[in-house]
């Protein structure tokens, strides 16, 4: 599947949705509806995922479309090892995190997800990066996603699995387990180490 065309179709679909929400001209509304349907058909053909499964993921129908936000907790221990959790969904590893929740700040989400997925109490202390997933060479997704990475300070040494994780542990930079690439890449983890060692100071964006 071509990531370039996949992302262009998603963008065209988003524009059609915006038109459906904001246009009060019936002629335009019919054309936006046709564009929307063509985009869904193309996405189904490219991904082999039925349209009825695509629609709940990418259609909001609540006005102007905006990216979803994925927040990751970046936690190191005294040995400069990074905290990773093994995802039930693919058996691979990622920094603790998940979708931003209504009524929770980014820092509160990082703290909550870290405790729920890794059993570790932390305090969010610093913004490290805000990334556009599409520009990071990550696998394509139906959602358009911004990723926020927050440095978190551990408050204890207790780690344990949660309902969405099958294992949790501390890992050296040069001895990482198989990574869950939809959630994080080796390059992103390497960037987090640059912050740990003072090689980066200012938050990264884009």
Number of C-alpha atoms within 10 A of each C-alpha: 8 8 14 10 13 18 17 12 18 21 15 16 24 21 17 20 24 17 21 22 16 11 13 10 10 10 9 13 18 13 14 22 16 13 17 22 15 15 21 21 13 17 21 16 12 13 13 9 11 13 16 10 10 16 12 9 11 18 14 13 11 9 12 14 18 12 11 13 21 22 25 29 30 28 25 21 13 6 9 15 18 20 23 26 28 26 24 14 10 11 14 19 26 24 28 27 27 20 17 21 13 7 8 11 11 22 22 16 23 30 24 22 24 30 20 19 26 28 18 21 19 22 19 19 11 14 18 20 20 18 19 18 22 17 9 13 13 15 11 17 16 15 17 19 18 20 24 24 25 26 23 22 18 18 10 10 10 11 19 16 19 20 10 14 20 18 19 22 15 17 17 13 15 9 8 15 15 13 20 19 15 14 22 18 19 17 11 15 16 13 16 23 19 13 15 16 10 8 11 14 11 10 13 14 12 12
